[in-house]
Amino acid sequence: MGDRPDRFMLRNGQSEPIDAEINADDEVLAVADSCPREAIRIVEVSSGNVLAPVD
């Protein structure tokens, strides 16, 4: 899951953000891009665009 326990937690085997909305800083985007199961998806609230993982 990366090493951002201040931003993400595991619940029932699923990664969830600690807060409903978080800033998509470089570290958060890197965690989403490096997740082998693509369990973390970062979506821009205003546009609905997926910021990570990048295909």
Backbone bond lengths (Angstrom), bond angles and torsions (degrees), N, CA, C in turn:
res aa  C-N    CA-C-N  psi(-1)  N-CA   C-N-CA  omega(-1)  CA-C   N-CA-C  phi
1 M - - - 1.459 - - 1.504 110.65 -
2 G 1.293 118.80 0.93 1.451 119.27 -175.71 1.504 109.34 86.32
3 D 1.279 116.68 -174.15 1.452 118.51 -178.97 1.510 111.02 -123.41
4 R 1.317 115.89 60.11 1.454 122.23 175.21 1.527 110.15 -125.34
5 P 1.350 117.62 59.79 1.464 119.44 -179.99 1.528 112.46 -64.53
6 D 1.323 117.11 -12.89 1.460 120.20 175.12 1.524 111.46 -77.99
7 R 1.345 117.48 -13.29 1.459 121.82 -178.24 1.522 113.70 -116.71
8 F 1.360 117.27 -30.69 1.460 121.45 -175.67 1.518 110.89 -130.15
9 M 1.350 116.22 150.69 1.460 121.76 174.81 1.521 108.08 -136.05
10 L 1.323 115.48 160.32 1.458 120.53 174.02 1.523 108.64 -98.16
11 R 1.314 115.57 131.32 1.465 121.52 175.81 1.510 107.16 -136.08
12 N 1.331 115.75 118.45 1.468 121.54 -178.12 1.530 111.47 54.21
13 G 1.325 116.20 39.77 1.455 120.79 177.89 1.512 114.83 78.08
14 Q 1.318 117.49 3.99 1.463 122.06 -179.42 1.520 110.10 -113.88
15 S 1.314 116.26 141.80 1.455 121.35 175.36 1.521 109.17 -80.12
16 E 1.319 116.05 134.12 1.464 121.31 177.03 1.515 108.66 -136.23
17 P 1.338 116.85 146.34 1.456 118.22 174.69 1.525 109.59 -69.72
18 I 1.315 115.97 148.28 1.467 120.52 175.83 1.529 109.30 -63.31
19 D 1.328 116.09 -42.79 1.467 122.25 178.58 1.525 108.99 -111.66
20 A 1.320 117.65 152.65 1.461 121.43 -179.19 1.525 111.64 -62.53
21 E 1.321 116.86 -34.59 1.458 121.12 177.44 1.515 108.39 -126.83
22 I 1.330 115.69 131.96 1.458 121.55 178.10 1.518 108.83 -132.59
23 N 1.320 116.20 157.79 1.459 120.14 174.93 1.518 108.85 -75.67
24 A 1.305 116.20 132.01 1.454 121.56 -178.92 1.523 109.62 -86.65
25 D 1.326 115.38 70.19 1.457 118.87 178.15 1.527 109.84 -75.76
26 D 1.326 117.31 174.21 1.466 121.60 -176.13 1.519 112.69 -57.73
27 E 1.336 117.34 -37.67 1.468 120.07 -179.19 1.522 111.39 -67.28
28 V 1.315 117.40 -41.97 1.470 121.50 179.28 1.525 109.88 -64.71
29 L 1.313 117.59 -43.43 1.463 120.92 178.09 1.523 110.81 -63.04
30 A 1.328 117.33 -39.53 1.465 121.24 178.74 1.520 111.24 -64.51
31 V 1.326 117.28 -40.03 1.470 120.73 177.94 1.531 109.46 -61.65
32 A 1.318 117.76 -45.53 1.463 120.97 179.82 1.527 110.76 -64.15
33 D 1.328 117.48 -41.54 1.462 120.55 -179.82 1.518 112.46 -67.59
34 S 1.325 117.45 -29.09 1.468 119.88 -175.79 1.522 113.96 -93.93
35 C 1.313 118.37 -3.68 1.461 121.57 -179.41 1.531 109.21 -68.09
36 P 1.336 118.61 117.99 1.466 120.46 -175.83 1.525 114.03 -66.02
37 R 1.293 117.89 -22.91 1.472 120.60 179.54 1.521 112.57 -100.15
38 E 1.327 116.42 2.47 1.463 122.05 -176.14 1.530 110.53 51.93
39 A 1.329 115.06 41.58 1.461 121.15 -178.43 1.518 112.27 -81.29
40 I 1.329 116.65 -11.52 1.464 120.66 -179.18 1.521 107.91 -114.41
41 R 1.290 116.78 122.57 1.459 122.22 176.85 1.523 107.84 -123.19
42 I 1.316 115.96 128.90 1.455 121.60 178.92 1.525 107.26 -105.23
43 V 1.332 116.00 120.44 1.458 122.30 -177.23 1.527 108.47 -121.04
44 E 1.331 115.84 131.79 1.457 120.90 176.64 1.529 108.26 -72.77
45 V 1.309 116.40 123.32 1.462 121.42 -174.42 1.533 111.50 -61.74
46 S 1.308 117.23 -44.99 1.461 120.06 -173.65 1.526 113.94 -68.11
47 S 1.336 117.36 -33.04 1.460 119.40 -175.75 1.525 114.38 -111.17
48 G 1.338 116.44 -20.89 1.458 120.34 -175.12 1.520 112.84 81.84
49 N 1.344 117.85 2.71 1.467 122.04 179.14 1.508 110.50 -69.84
50 V 1.336 116.38 137.44 1.457 121.76 174.97 1.527 107.76 -80.52
51 L 1.333 116.79 120.54 1.457 122.46 -179.97 1.521 111.81 -91.19
52 A 1.309 116.95 -28.23 1.472 121.72 179.24 1.524 107.40 -160.70
53 P 1.291 119.04 146.52 1.456 126.93 2.70 1.517 110.89 -75.49
54 V 1.305 114.73 150.81 1.455 121.85 177.96 1.514 107.96 -91.80
55 D 1.312 116.49 129.85 1.481 120.67 179.47 1.493 111.36 -71.79
